[in-house]
Amino acid sequence: MTQDIIPGTPAPDFTLPRSGGGTVALSELRGRSVVLYFYPKADTPGCTKQGIAFSEASSEFEAADAVVVGVSKDPVEKHDRFAAKHGLSIILASDADGSTCEDYGVWGEKSMYGKTFMGIERSTFLIDAEGVIREVWRKVKVPGHVDAVLAAVRA
């Protein structure tokens, strides 16, 4: 059973393979804010818009001493193609076994067009420099979301 991921609780640590090679670990990002966002699937319309929006704002996140990490269950090779195709400049991490999705409580039942299936709930977590959850956005709608996250990072 995973803990409730709410503001004020420690963020579950993770080490995941990342786009461009190597790994990304939450513990290695200490000292900076981390925008950890989970998305259902690379190269789908909503996920593409979200990745592009975070990439377009990456210099603003960088200026606020924050790093953006996008996570899905897609394999790293798909993340690499997704990043190259759309010019994404953010870190994309592969949670192929779904353990990080489970730790953050974003893996669950979804429905579309009357069909029920398991998938990633589009969610974003703002983690402070000490590794504590500061903000949680669940069931994210892409339009305006990056601006809301950037405002929270700057606050």
N, C-alpha and C positions, 0 to 999 in steps of 0.2 A: 504494500500500500504506500503510495507516494504521499508526501506531505502536501498540504494546501499551499499553492504558490500564490501568496498574497503579499502586498507591500509590507516590508519590515522583516520578512523571512529570508534566510540565506538562500541564494540561488544554487540549485544542484550543479555540481561541477560536471564537466564533460570534456572529453578529448575525442575529436572527430576528424576523419580525413577531409581535406578541403580542396576546393578548386585551385588549380595551379600547382598542386603537389604539397606534400607535407601534411601537417595536422594543425588544428586550432584547438586550444584548451582554454577554458574559462579561467583557470588558475594562472595561466601565463599572461592574461590580460589585466590582472590586478593593477590598480593605480590609474586606470582609465574607466570611464563609463562604457558599458556594453549595451548596444541595442540588439537584442536577440529576437529575431522574428522567424516564425515557422510558417511555411507555405505548403500547400498541397502537392503541387507538381510543376516542375520546370517546363517552360515553354507553353503554358496555357495562358489564355488572355489576362486573367486577373493577376497571376503570378508574374507574368512578364511586365505588366504595368507597375506592379509593386517593386520589382527588382530595378526597373529603370528609374522610378521615382527615388528610391533610396540611393542609387548610383549618382543621379543628378544632384542630390543634396550631400554627397559624400564629403566634399570639401567643407561644407558647413558643419557636419558632424565632427570632422577632423579638427576644425577650429575650436569646437567645444570640447575637445579632448575625449571624443567618443568613437568607438569602432562599431561598425555594423556587421552583424553575422546573420546570414539567412540560412535556415535549416529545412531540408526536406528529406524524404527517404530515397530520393533519386541517387543513383550511383555517381561517383565523382566524375566519370567520363561525361555523363549527361550534364552535370553542372558546368564542366569546362566548355562543352558545346553551347550551352545556354548563355554563359557569360560572353563567349566570343561572338555569338550571333547578335547579341543585343548590346554589346559594349559595356557590360556590367563591371563596375570597379569595386564592388563590395566582396567580402568573403562569403562563399557559398560552401556549406558543410553538409556532408552526407551522413545521415543517421539511418543507414540501411537496415539495421536490426530494430530500429524504433525505440531503443532504450531511453534516449534523451527525450523523445516525444512523450514517452510514458512518464518520465521524471517530471516534466513540465505540465503534464495533464492535458496535452493537446491532441492526443490520439483518442478517437472515439467514434461513436455512431453518427453518421451524417445521412441526409436524404436529398435526392435530387430527382425531379421528374417522377416522383412516386416510388422510387427505388431507394432502399436502405442499404448502406455499405459502411465499412470502416475507413476512416481517413483522418487527415490532419485538419484540425480546426485552425483557420488563419488567426494567429495570435502573435502579440509582440510583448516583450518583457524589457523594461529598462532596469539594468543592474548597475549599481554604483561602484565606485573605485574599490570598495571593500568587499564586493561580492554579495551585496544585499539587494533584494528586489525593491525597487522604488515605485514602479508603475506597472500595471498589467492592463493590456487591451485584449479582450476576447472577441471572437466573431467579428474580426476586423473587416471593415468595408474599405477598399483601396482609396477612393477619392478623398483627399484631404488628410489621410492618415499620417503620411510622412511629416507634414507640417505640424501635426499635433505632437508627434514623437519628438521632433526637433525642439519645439517649444518646451517640452518637459525636460529634455536634456539640458537646455539652457537655464531652466528655472533653479 
